[in-house]
């Protein structure tokens, strides 16, 4: 997964795969979801990301469930 932030346009793109985009769906006026031919997410784009998603700070935490 890659996260790209374009400060000049205040746009954030969350890239989940590098598969070809078949369709872009508008979730809201500022959020777009790109999907592949199988209906899986490829990217999420957030316009006005700093304002709409408060991305001034970003952290990632992976939770792994331990088996009993």
C-alpha positions in Angstrom: 0.0 0.0 0.0 1.2 3.5 -0.8 -0.1 6.8 0.3 0.7 9.9 -1.8 -0.1 13.4 -0.6 0.0 16.3 -3.1 0.3 19.5 -1.0 -0.3 21.9 -3.9 -3.8 20.4 -4.4 -4.4 19.1 -0.9 -5.1 15.6 -2.4 -4.4 12.3 -0.8 -4.3 9.0 -2.8 -4.3 5.7 -1.0 -3.0 3.0 -3.4 -3.9 -0.5 -2.5 -2.8 -2.3 -5.7 -1.4 -1.5 -9.0 -4.2 -3.2 -10.9 -5.8 -1.5 -13.8 -8.8 0.7 -12.9 -12.0 -0.2 -14.5 -14.3 2.3 -12.9 -14.2 5.3 -10.6 -17.1 5.8 -8.2 -17.8 9.1 -6.5 -18.5 8.3 -2.8 -19.0 12.0 -1.9 -18.1 15.3 -3.6 -14.5 14.9 -2.4 -14.0 11.1 -2.1 -13.5 8.8 -5.1 -13.1 5.0 -5.1 -11.3 3.3 -8.0 -12.1 -0.3 -8.6 -10.7 -3.1 -10.8 -12.6 -5.4 -13.1 -13.5 -7.7 -10.2 -14.9 -4.9 -8.0 -11.9 -4.7 -5.7 -10.5 -1.4 -4.5 -7.5 -0.1 -6.3 -7.3 3.5 -5.0 -9.1 5.9 -2.8 -8.7 9.6 -3.6 -9.5 12.3 -1.1 -9.7 15.9 -2.3 -9.2 18.7 0.2 -7.6 16.0 2.4 -6.2 18.2 5.1 -9.6 19.7 5.7 -11.8 16.6 5.1 -9.6 13.9 6.6 -7.3 15.8 9.0 -4.2 14.2 7.6 -1.6 16.5 9.2 -0.4 13.5 11.1 -0.6 9.9 9.9 0.2 6.6 11.7 -0.1 3.0 10.8 -0.7 0.1 13.2 -0.9 -3.5 12.2 -2.7 -5.7 14.6 -1.9 -9.4 14.4 -4.2 -11.8 16.3 -2.2 -14.4 18.1 -3.5 -17.9 17.9 -4.4 -19.8 21.1 
